[in-house]
């Protein structure tokens, strides 16, 4: 499973940044490519907002049922 992540920044300083994810299990994706497509769409949507200086789309693999 892959989870979308978007780093959003309000200005050029790191302390203005937040990480946005989803805890909804239906918002996880089977492939990295599918996840990245959605993450890019969300980052593009955020960039269209004047308050967003920077938006970086990412994906994280979530491994369920295996010991670390």
Buried (B, 14 or more C-beta within 10 A) or exposed (E): EBBBBBBBBEEEEEEBBEEBEBEEEEEBBEEEEBBBBBBBEBBEEBEEEEEBBBBBBBBBEEEEEEEE
